[in-house]
């Protein structure tokens, strides 16, 4: 059952074949100027599921997620809040990592920050200038998209007319207007800046990912004699094609398109084999927007008394390539389902001798290996829960599949008897042994009123707690 995933560059589902047994995974991380909203969390959870599926299939994963700590939004937010760039970034980065834990998202191996990698960024820009793909202007250094013949291959912009020489300095811009984009922005006023051969300034948004992907997912065995050298002797000798790059579908253009252009222009190599993009989260069937007041954070979810993992559960109910409509009612329903799920599991007793069901794991693997079809996988899990399979086999199997689901099933405490219930169970057994079945039935009913249901077996009474 090979892993097959939809590749946004080829526009079809393909069998995943990595460069090696260790998969290189690059995921676009947060821009730390504000709290991460639930739409972003849908993307980060989709990426977490992908990583877990890869590991479930036996791969090791080297996961790199960048932290954008310098861009237009950060500079504006810094001014509005009256604090420094570094202080602002650290404030929101801290909350981001706290929320990762609350959503049970596996940590990346490396979280490189843009401001810590200025040297790599500058070297990459120099290489692009040397190769004729970038040029210096009065306000910065720009990538000339008409020089890269395959520009638009990811986002299907290649058929649109490109206005040669048109430039855009903003990090984010009109998604219908392909234009030369800023690699480096010259110093303006009190903005943070760094020295560079082409002028003091700061990086544009897109270039950081190309530089850091090269640095952390390149070939560590390569040496400085690589042919990927600029005339000045700078080189990208470590670069190799990355297995998977992900993000939200809103990053297809311009961000991911620009990453491809600048990376492949610099190295002469294919940048990424598989591009995966998570679809939008709608709120009450509308796009999230400040003007609509429908941008919510994990803090908003928690304030309503909802378990953060209920949000994770809700996201599992829709395929990552399908839009999902968020409502507070749907989140409450997800919370109820998750609570019911965990409540039933709390009655199971795990036997150390019991192995997971191989048959079920094969069915589960078939679902997740079909382009991460989590709705089908979740349906299978509910089917298992309601099946006649022995409870200890169920629990062992559920703990195994939760390595993908990430619902924290290994942290569920076993059900506990209400006060006085054990005494009634013991008394009932004594009455049964003495043949006092009418009296023992009365105690059974008393136990049921407490939510305790007793089953008589050859090995003695077995009890379960049920919701009243």
Secondary structure as a PSIPRED ss2 file (coil, helix, strand):
# PSIPRED VFORMAT (PSIPRED V4.0)

   1 X C   1.000  0.000  0.000
   2 X C   1.000  0.000  0.000
   3 X C   1.000  0.000  0.000
   4 X E   0.000  0.000  1.000
   5 X E   0.000  0.000  1.000
   6 X E   0.000  0.000  1.000
   7 X E   0.000  0.000  1.000
   8 X C   1.000  0.000  0.000
   9 X C   1.000  0.000  0.000
  10 X C   1.000  0.000  0.000
  11 X C   1.000  0.000  0.000
  12 X E   0.000  0.000  1.000
  13 X E   0.000  0.000  1.000
  14 X E   0.000  0.000  1.000
  15 X E   0.000  0.000  1.000
  16 X C   1.000  0.000  0.000
  17 X C   1.000  0.000  0.000
  18 X C   1.000  0.000  0.000
  19 X C   1.000  0.000  0.000
  20 X C   1.000  0.000  0.000
  21 X C   1.000  0.000  0.000
  22 X E   0.000  0.000  1.000
  23 X E   0.000  0.000  1.000
  24 X E   0.000  0.000  1.000
  25 X E   0.000  0.000  1.000
  26 X E   0.000  0.000  1.000
  27 X E   0.000  0.000  1.000
  28 X C   1.000  0.000  0.000
  29 X C   1.000  0.000  0.000
  30 X C   1.000  0.000  0.000
  31 X E   0.000  0.000  1.000
  32 X C   1.000  0.000  0.000
  33 X C   1.000  0.000  0.000
  34 X C   1.000  0.000  0.000
  35 X C   1.000  0.000  0.000
  36 X C   1.000  0.000  0.000
  37 X E   0.000  0.000  1.000
  38 X H   0.000  1.000  0.000
  39 X H   0.000  1.000  0.000
  40 X H   0.000  1.000  0.000
  41 X H   0.000  1.000  0.000
  42 X H   0.000  1.000  0.000
  43 X H   0.000  1.000  0.000
  44 X H   0.000  1.000  0.000
  45 X H   0.000  1.000  0.000
  46 X H   0.000  1.000  0.000
  47 X H   0.000  1.000  0.000
  48 X H   0.000  1.000  0.000
  49 X H   0.000  1.000  0.000
  50 X H   0.000  1.000  0.000
  51 X H   0.000  1.000  0.000
  52 X H   0.000  1.000  0.000
  53 X H   0.000  1.000  0.000
  54 X H   0.000  1.000  0.000
  55 X H   0.000  1.000  0.000
  56 X H   0.000  1.000  0.000
  57 X C   1.000  0.000  0.000
  58 X C   1.000  0.000  0.000
  59 X C   1.000  0.000  0.000
  60 X E   0.000  0.000  1.000
  61 X E   0.000  0.000  1.000
  62 X E   0.000  0.000  1.000
  63 X E   0.000  0.000  1.000
  64 X E   0.000  0.000  1.000
  65 X E   0.000  0.000  1.000
  66 X C   1.000  0.000  0.000
  67 X E   0.000  0.000  1.000
  68 X E   0.000  0.000  1.000
  69 X C   1.000  0.000  0.000
  70 X C   1.000  0.000  0.000
  71 X C   1.000  0.000  0.000
  72 X H   0.000  1.000  0.000
  73 X H   0.000  1.000  0.000
  74 X H   0.000  1.000  0.000
  75 X H   0.000  1.000  0.000
  76 X H   0.000  1.000  0.000
  77 X H   0.000  1.000  0.000
  78 X H   0.000  1.000  0.000
  79 X H   0.000  1.000  0.000
  80 X H   0.000  1.000  0.000
  81 X H   0.000  1.000  0.000
  82 X C   1.000  0.000  0.000
  83 X C   1.000  0.000  0.000
  84 X C   1.000  0.000  0.000
  85 X H   0.000  1.000  0.000
  86 X H   0.000  1.000  0.000
  87 X H   0.000  1.000  0.000
  88 X H   0.000  1.000  0.000
  89 X H   0.000  1.000  0.000
  90 X H   0.000  1.000  0.000
  91 X H   0.000  1.000  0.000
  92 X H   0.000  1.000  0.000
  93 X H   0.000  1.000  0.000
  94 X H   0.000  1.000  0.000
  95 X H   0.000  1.000  0.000
  96 X H   0.000  1.000  0.000
  97 X H   0.000  1.000  0.000
  98 X H   0.000  1.000  0.000
  99 X H   0.000  1.000  0.000
 100 X H   0.000  1.000  0.000
 101 X H   0.000  1.000  0.000
 102 X H   0.000  1.000  0.000
 103 X C   1.000  0.000  0.000
 104 X C   1.000  0.000  0.000
 105 X C   1.000  0.000  0.000
 106 X C   1.000  0.000  0.000
 107 X C   1.000  0.000  0.000
 108 X C   1.000  0.000  0.000
 109 X C   1.000  0.000  0.000
 110 X E   0.000  0.000  1.000
 111 X C   1.000  0.000  0.000
 112 X C   1.000  0.000  0.000
 113 X E   0.000  0.000  1.000
 114 X H   0.000  1.000  0.000
 115 X H   0.000  1.000  0.000
 116 X H   0.000  1.000  0.000
 117 X C   1.000  0.000  0.000
 118 X H   0.000  1.000  0.000
 119 X H   0.000  1.000  0.000
 120 X H   0.000  1.000  0.000
 121 X H   0.000  1.000  0.000
 122 X H   0.000  1.000  0.000
 123 X H   0.000  1.000  0.000
 124 X H   0.000  1.000  0.000
 125 X H   0.000  1.000  0.000
 126 X H   0.000  1.000  0.000
 127 X H   0.000  1.000  0.000
 128 X H   0.000  1.000  0.000
 129 X H   0.000  1.000  0.000
 130 X H   0.000  1.000  0.000
 131 X C   1.000  0.000  0.000
 132 X C   1.000  0.000  0.000
 133 X C   1.000  0.000  0.000
 134 X E   0.000  0.000  1.000
 135 X E   0.000  0.000  1.000
 136 X E   0.000  0.000  1.000
 137 X C   1.000  0.000  0.000
 138 X C   1.000  0.000  0.000
 139 X C   1.000  0.000  0.000
 140 X E   0.000  0.000  1.000
 141 X E   0.000  0.000  1.000
 142 X E   0.000  0.000  1.000
 143 X E   0.000  0.000  1.000
 144 X C   1.000  0.000  0.000
 145 X H   0.000  1.000  0.000
 146 X H   0.000  1.000  0.000
 147 X H   0.000  1.000  0.000
 148 X C   1.000  0.000  0.000
 149 X C   1.000  0.000  0.000
 150 X C   1.000  0.000  0.000
 151 X C   1.000  0.000  0.000
 152 X C   1.000  0.000  0.000
 153 X C   1.000  0.000  0.000
 154 X C   1.000  0.000  0.000
 155 X C   1.000  0.000  0.000
 156 X C   1.000  0.000  0.000
 157 X C   1.000  0.000  0.000
 158 X C   1.000  0.000  0.000
 159 X C   1.000  0.000  0.000
 160 X C   1.000  0.000  0.000
 161 X C   1.000  0.000  0.000
 162 X C   1.000  0.000  0.000
 163 X C   1.000  0.000  0.000
 164 X C   1.000  0.000  0.000
 165 X C   1.000  0.000  0.000
 166 X C   1.000  0.000  0.000
 167 X E   0.000  0.000  1.000
 168 X E   0.000  0.000  1.000
 169 X C   1.000  0.000  0.000
 170 X C   1.000  0.000  0.000
 171 X C   1.000  0.000  0.000
 172 X C   1.000  0.000  0.000
 173 X C   1.000  0.000  0.000
 174 X C   1.000  0.000  0.000
 175 X C   1.000  0.000  0.000
 176 X C   1.000  0.000  0.000
 177 X C   1.000  0.000  0.000
 178 X C   1.000  0.000  0.000
 179 X C   1.000  0.000  0.000
 180 X E   0.000  0.000  1.000
 181 X E   0.000  0.000  1.000
 182 X E   0.000  0.000  1.000
 183 X E   0.000  0.000  1.000
 184 X E   0.000  0.000  1.000
 185 X E   0.000  0.000  1.000
 186 X E   0.000  0.000  1.000
 187 X C   1.000  0.000  0.000
 188 X C   1.000  0.000  0.000
 189 X C   1.000  0.000  0.000
 190 X C   1.000  0.000  0.000
 191 X C   1.000  0.000  0.000
 192 X C   1.000  0.000  0.000
 193 X C   1.000  0.000  0.000
 194 X E   0.000  0.000  1.000
 195 X C   1.000  0.000  0.000
 196 X C   1.000  0.000  0.000
 197 X C   1.000  0.000  0.000
 198 X C   1.000  0.000  0.000
 199 X C   1.000  0.000  0.000
 200 X C   1.000  0.000  0.000
 201 X E   0.000  0.000  1.000
 202 X E   0.000  0.000  1.000
 203 X E   0.000  0.000  1.000
 204 X C   1.000  0.000  0.000
 205 X C   1.000  0.000  0.000
 206 X C   1.000  0.000  0.000
 207 X H   0.000  1.000  0.000
 208 X H   0.000  1.000  0.000
 209 X H   0.000  1.000  0.000
 210 X H   0.000  1.000  0.000
 211 X H   0.000  1.000  0.000
 212 X H   0.000  1.000  0.000
 213 X H   0.000  1.000  0.000
 214 X H   0.000  1.000  0.000
 215 X H   0.000  1.000  0.000
 216 X H   0.000  1.000  0.000
 217 X H   0.000  1.000  0.000
 218 X C   1.000  0.000  0.000
 219 X C   1.000  0.000  0.000
 220 X C   1.000  0.000  0.000
 221 X C   1.000  0.000  0.000
 222 X C   1.000  0.000  0.000
 223 X C   1.000  0.000  0.000
 224 X C   1.000  0.000  0.000
 225 X C   1.000  0.000  0.000
 226 X C   1.000  0.000  0.000
 227 X C   1.000  0.000  0.000
 228 X C   1.000  0.000  0.000
 229 X E   0.000  0.000  1.000
 230 X C   1.000  0.000  0.000
 231 X C   1.000  0.000  0.000
 232 X C   1.000  0.000  0.000
 233 X C   1.000  0.000  0.000
 234 X C   1.000  0.000  0.000
 235 X E   0.000  0.000  1.000
 236 X C   1.000  0.000  0.000
 237 X C   1.000  0.000  0.000
 238 X C   1.000  0.000  0.000
 239 X C   1.000  0.000  0.000
 240 X C   1.000  0.000  0.000
 241 X C   1.000  0.000  0.000
 242 X E   0.000  0.000  1.000
 243 X E   0.000  0.000  1.000
 244 X E   0.000  0.000  1.000
 245 X E   0.000  0.000  1.000
 246 X E   0.000  0.000  1.000
 247 X E   0.000  0.000  1.000
 248 X E   0.000  0.000  1.000
 249 X H   0.000  1.000  0.000
 250 X H   0.000  1.000  0.000
 251 X H   0.000  1.000  0.000
 252 X H   0.000  1.000  0.000
 253 X H   0.000  1.000  0.000
 254 X H   0.000  1.000  0.000
 255 X H   0.000  1.000  0.000
 256 X H   0.000  1.000  0.000
 257 X H   0.000  1.000  0.000
 258 X H   0.000  1.000  0.000
 259 X H   0.000  1.000  0.000
 260 X H   0.000  1.000  0.000
 261 X H   0.000  1.000  0.000
 262 X H   0.000  1.000  0.000
 263 X H   0.000  1.000  0.000
 264 X H   0.000  1.000  0.000
 265 X H   0.000  1.000  0.000
 266 X H   0.000  1.000  0.000
 267 X H   0.000  1.000  0.000
 268 X C   1.000  0.000  0.000
 269 X C   1.000  0.000  0.000
 270 X C   1.000  0.000  0.000
 271 X C   1.000  0.000  0.000
 272 X E   0.000  0.000  1.000
 273 X E   0.000  0.000  1.000
 274 X E   0.000  0.000  1.000
 275 X E   0.000  0.000  1.000
 276 X E   0.000  0.000  1.000
 277 X E   0.000  0.000  1.000
 278 X E   0.000  0.000  1.000
 279 X C   1.000  0.000  0.000
 280 X C   1.000  0.000  0.000
 281 X E   0.000  0.000  1.000
 282 X E   0.000  0.000  1.000
 283 X E   0.000  0.000  1.000
 284 X C   1.000  0.000  0.000
 285 X C   1.000  0.000  0.000
 286 X E   0.000  0.000  1.000
 287 X C   1.000  0.000  0.000
 288 X C   1.000  0.000  0.000
 289 X C   1.000  0.000  0.000
 290 X H   0.000  1.000  0.000
 291 X H   0.000  1.000  0.000
 292 X H   0.000  1.000  0.000
 293 X C   1.000  0.000  0.000
 294 X C   1.000  0.000  0.000
 295 X C   1.000  0.000  0.000
 296 X C   1.000  0.000  0.000
 297 X E   0.000  0.000  1.000
 298 X H   0.000  1.000  0.000
 299 X H   0.000  1.000  0.000
 300 X H   0.000  1.000  0.000
 301 X H   0.000  1.000  0.000
 302 X H   0.000  1.000  0.000
 303 X H   0.000  1.000  0.000
 304 X C   1.000  0.000  0.000
 305 X C   1.000  0.000  0.000
 306 X C   1.000  0.000  0.000
 307 X C   1.000  0.000  0.000
 308 X H   0.000  1.000  0.000
 309 X H   0.000  1.000  0.000
 310 X H   0.000  1.000  0.000
 311 X H   0.000  1.000  0.000
 312 X H   0.000  1.000  0.000
 313 X H   0.000  1.000  0.000
 314 X H   0.000  1.000  0.000
 315 X H   0.000  1.000  0.000
 316 X H   0.000  1.000  0.000
 317 X C   1.000  0.000  0.000
 318 X C   1.000  0.000  0.000
 319 X C   1.000  0.000  0.000
 320 X C   1.000  0.000  0.000
 321 X C   1.000  0.000  0.000
 322 X C   1.000  0.000  0.000
 323 X C   1.000  0.000  0.000
 324 X E   0.000  0.000  1.000
 325 X E   0.000  0.000  1.000
 326 X E   0.000  0.000  1.000
 327 X C   1.000  0.000  0.000
 328 X H   0.000  1.000  0.000
 329 X H   0.000  1.000  0.000
 330 X H   0.000  1.000  0.000
 331 X H   0.000  1.000  0.000
 332 X H   0.000  1.000  0.000
 333 X H   0.000  1.000  0.000
 334 X H   0.000  1.000  0.000
 335 X H   0.000  1.000  0.000
 336 X H   0.000  1.000  0.000
 337 X H   0.000  1.000  0.000
 338 X H   0.000  1.000  0.000
 339 X H   0.000  1.000  0.000
 340 X H   0.000  1.000  0.000
 341 X H   0.000  1.000  0.000
 342 X H   0.000  1.000  0.000
 343 X H   0.000  1.000  0.000
 344 X H   0.000  1.000  0.000
 345 X H   0.000  1.000  0.000
 346 X H   0.000  1.000  0.000
 347 X C   1.000  0.000  0.000
 348 X C   1.000  0.000  0.000
 349 X C   1.000  0.000  0.000
 350 X C   1.000  0.000  0.000
 351 X C   1.000  0.000  0.000
 352 X C   1.000  0.000  0.000
 353 X C   1.000  0.000  0.000
 354 X C   1.000  0.000  0.000
 355 X C   1.000  0.000  0.000
 356 X C   1.000  0.000  0.000
 357 X C   1.000  0.000  0.000
 358 X H   0.000  1.000  0.000
 359 X H   0.000  1.000  0.000
 360 X H   0.000  1.000  0.000
 361 X H   0.000  1.000  0.000
 362 X H   0.000  1.000  0.000
 363 X H   0.000  1.000  0.000
 364 X H   0.000  1.000  0.000
 365 X H   0.000  1.000  0.000
 366 X H   0.000  1.000  0.000
 367 X H   0.000  1.000  0.000
 368 X H   0.000  1.000  0.000
 369 X C   1.000  0.000  0.000
 370 X E   0.000  0.000  1.000
 371 X C   1.000  0.000  0.000
 372 X C   1.000  0.000  0.000
 373 X C   1.000  0.000  0.000
 374 X H   0.000  1.000  0.000
 375 X H   0.000  1.000  0.000
 376 X H   0.000  1.000  0.000
 377 X H   0.000  1.000  0.000
 378 X H   0.000  1.000  0.000
 379 X H   0.000  1.000  0.000
 380 X H   0.000  1.000  0.000
 381 X H   0.000  1.000  0.000
 382 X H   0.000  1.000  0.000
 383 X H   0.000  1.000  0.000
 384 X H   0.000  1.000  0.000
 385 X H   0.000  1.000  0.000
 386 X H   0.000  1.000  0.000
 387 X C   1.000  0.000  0.000
 388 X C   1.000  0.000  0.000
 389 X C   1.000  0.000  0.000
 390 X C   1.000  0.000  0.000
 391 X H   0.000  1.000  0.000
 392 X H   0.000  1.000  0.000
 393 X H   0.000  1.000  0.000
 394 X H   0.000  1.000  0.000
 395 X H   0.000  1.000  0.000
 396 X H   0.000  1.000  0.000
 397 X H   0.000  1.000  0.000
 398 X H   0.000  1.000  0.000
 399 X H   0.000  1.000  0.000
 400 X H   0.000  1.000  0.000
 401 X H   0.000  1.000  0.000
 402 X H   0.000  1.000  0.000
 403 X H   0.000  1.000  0.000
 404 X H   0.000  1.000  0.000
 405 X H   0.000  1.000  0.000
 406 X C   1.000  0.000  0.000
 407 X C   1.000  0.000  0.000
 408 X C   1.000  0.000  0.000
 409 X H   0.000  1.000  0.000
 410 X H   0.000  1.000  0.000
 411 X H   0.000  1.000  0.000
 412 X C   1.000  0.000  0.000
 413 X C   1.000  0.000  0.000
 414 X C   1.000  0.000  0.000
 415 X C   1.000  0.000  0.000
 416 X C   1.000  0.000  0.000
 417 X C   1.000  0.000  0.000
 418 X C   1.000  0.000  0.000
 419 X C   1.000  0.000  0.000
 420 X C   1.000  0.000  0.000
 421 X H   0.000  1.000  0.000
 422 X H   0.000  1.000  0.000
 423 X H   0.000  1.000  0.000
 424 X H   0.000  1.000  0.000
 425 X H   0.000  1.000  0.000
 426 X H   0.000  1.000  0.000
 427 X H   0.000  1.000  0.000
 428 X H   0.000  1.000  0.000
 429 X H   0.000  1.000  0.000
 430 X H   0.000  1.000  0.000
 431 X H   0.000  1.000  0.000
 432 X H   0.000  1.000  0.000
 433 X H   0.000  1.000  0.000
 434 X C   1.000  0.000  0.000
 435 X C   1.000  0.000  0.000
 436 X C   1.000  0.000  0.000
 437 X H   0.000  1.000  0.000
 438 X H   0.000  1.000  0.000
 439 X H   0.000  1.000  0.000
 440 X H   0.000  1.000  0.000
 441 X H   0.000  1.000  0.000
 442 X H   0.000  1.000  0.000
 443 X H   0.000  1.000  0.000
 444 X H   0.000  1.000  0.000
 445 X H   0.000  1.000  0.000
 446 X H   0.000  1.000  0.000
 447 X H   0.000  1.000  0.000
 448 X H   0.000  1.000  0.000
 449 X H   0.000  1.000  0.000
 450 X C   1.000  0.000  0.000
 451 X C   1.000  0.000  0.000
 452 X E   0.000  0.000  1.000
 453 X E   0.000  0.000  1.000
 454 X E   0.000  0.000  1.000
 455 X E   0.000  0.000  1.000
 456 X E   0.000  0.000  1.000
 457 X E   0.000  0.000  1.000
 458 X C   1.000  0.000  0.000
 459 X C   1.000  0.000  0.000
 460 X E   0.000  0.000  1.000
 461 X E   0.000  0.000  1.000
 462 X E   0.000  0.000  1.000
 463 X E   0.000  0.000  1.000
 464 X E   0.000  0.000  1.000
 465 X E   0.000  0.000  1.000
 466 X C   1.000  0.000  0.000
 467 X C   1.000  0.000  0.000
 468 X C   1.000  0.000  0.000
